[in-house]
Every structure is written in C-alpha cells, then in structure tokens.
Amino acid sequence: MVSGGGPGSWATGASALVTTGTLLLSLKGGYGTKDVTGFDKLCLVFALLAILPWLLVDSVLWSVILATLIDLIAFFPTMRKTWHAPGSESLGSMFVDTVKHSLSIFSMSTYSLINWIYPISVLVTKFVIIGEILSLRKIKKQV
C-alpha cells in the first residue's frame, strides 16, 4: 500500500489472513503435520530472527526484501515435507496460489521493485514446489 501496489497488494493481505488462520488451526491441535524436524525448527528460528531487522529498518525496500527472505525461509520445511511425502501438499491450492499471485502482479497500480519482489518470489517458489510435487508423484508411480 505504501508504494502504490493498489489492488495488486490485496492478494498479499488475503494470504496473510489465511496463513494466520492456518497457524491458529495448527496450534489448536489435530491439524497439521507432526513430523517437525530440527531443520524445520532451524528455519523457524532464522525466520523469527529476520523479523527483528525487518522491524528496525527504516526503508520500505529493505523491509520488503527482509519480509521476502522470511517467507522464502518458511518454504524450506514445505519443500522438505513434499520431498518425503509428495501427496501431502495440495496441488490444487498451489495452482490457485500461482494464479492469485500472477493476477496480483498484473493488477498493480504501479510497478517497482518494492511492489513486485514479494509476489514474484512467491510465484517462483510455488512453481518450484509444483514441479517437485509433479515429478515426485510421477517417480513414485513408476516405483
């Protein structure tokens, strides 16, 4: 909203709300995965540590870069889990996310590094995970 993202930034806001809801459901118990590893915990620690400089930086660009870094770190446990259980991730929700972030990029009021770095990074990461899911499911069917 700060740098003219306009309607293109609404997808990020909606994603933040859904992610918060998912977090609350996972904390409630009975939801989510139980195979949390040391690697997952390490990613959580790094993501949490990256929040401090994000809060202290007085630059919108660096705030966006750090927020994007935090989000990218958070994708590593998902990629690890998908590697071991490719059926555990919803391919449909991954495709919906790619459409959502693609539309958000095209609907921005202005284009700048600040506006598009986060949705582009999420889009690329989703494509990587989709590729991982599809190739691993294909390999598992062949075995």
N, C-alpha and C positions, 0 to 999 in steps of 0.2 A: 504494500500500500504506500510505502514511503517513496518509492521511485517510479510510480506510475504503472504498476502492474495491472491495475484495474481488474476487470472480470477474470483475467488470467490468473490472478492470485487467489481466487475463491476456491479453486481445487486444492490448493495447499492448506487453506483454512479448514476445508471439509475433511481432508486427510488427517489433520491434527486432531479433530474431534473424534473421528473413527478410531484412530490409534489410541487416544486416551480411553475410549470405551473398551477397546480390546485389552488394554493394560488393566483396567479395573476388573474386567471379567476374569483375566488370568490370575489376578491376586485373590479373587473370591474363592478359587479352588474348584476343581472338577473340570476346568477348562485349560487349554494349552498343553504344552509338552512337559514331560517330567525328566527328559534326558538332557538336562543342563550340564554342560561340561566346564572344565576350568577355562577353556578357550572362550566360551560364552561369557563367563564371569569377567575375564580379562577385557573383552570387548566392551562390556558394560562399564567397567572402571574407566577405560580410555574415553568412552563417550561422555561419562559424567565429568571427568577431568577437563574435557574440552569445553564444557559448559562455562567454567569459570572465566577463561579468556574471552569467550563469546559475550558474557555479561559485562566485562570490563572494557572491551574495545569501543572506542568512540567513532567507529567508521561503519557505515552501512555495508560497504563491500566486504570488509573483514568479518563482520557479523554473519553475512550470508555464506562466506567461504567456510567459516567455522561451523555454522549450522549444517552445511552440506557435508562437511567432514564427519560430524557427529552421526548424521544419517547414514553415510557410507559405512562407517564402523559398525553400525547396527545391522547392516545387511549381511555381514560375515557369518553370524550364527545361523541365519536363514539359509545361506548358501551351504554351510556345513551340514545342517539338518537335511537339506534337499539332496545332498550328495549321498547320504546314508539311507534316506527314505524318500525317493522322488515322488511317491504318491501322496506324501504328507502335505504338499503345498497345492493349493487350488490354482490350476492353470487358468481357469476362467477369471478369477479375481486378478491374476497377473495381467491378462489381456485387457481387462477393464481398466486397470491402472495405466497401462500404456496408452490407451485411448484417452483417458482422462488427462494425463499429463501432456499428450500431444495437443489436445484441444486447448489446454491452458496456455501452451506456448503460442498457439496461433491467435488466441483471443486477448493477448496483452495489449494494453493501450500504447505502451512504448517498449522498445527493445533496447536492452542494455545488459551488460554482464551481470549486474545485480539482479535483474529480473529473470534471466533465463538460466543461470548457472545451476540453481537447485532443481527445477523441473527437468533440465537436460540430464543431470546426473542421475536422477531417479529413473528417467526413461531408459538410459543406457543400462543401469543396474537391473531393471526389470527385464530388458531384453536378454541380458546375460543369464538371469535366473530362468527365464523361459527356455532359452537354449539348453541350459543344464537339465531342466526337467524333461524336455522332449528327448534329448539324446540319452539320458539315463533310463528313461522309461523304455526307449527302443532297445537299448542294450539289455535291460532286464528281461524283456520279452523274448530276446534271442537266446538267453541262457536257459 
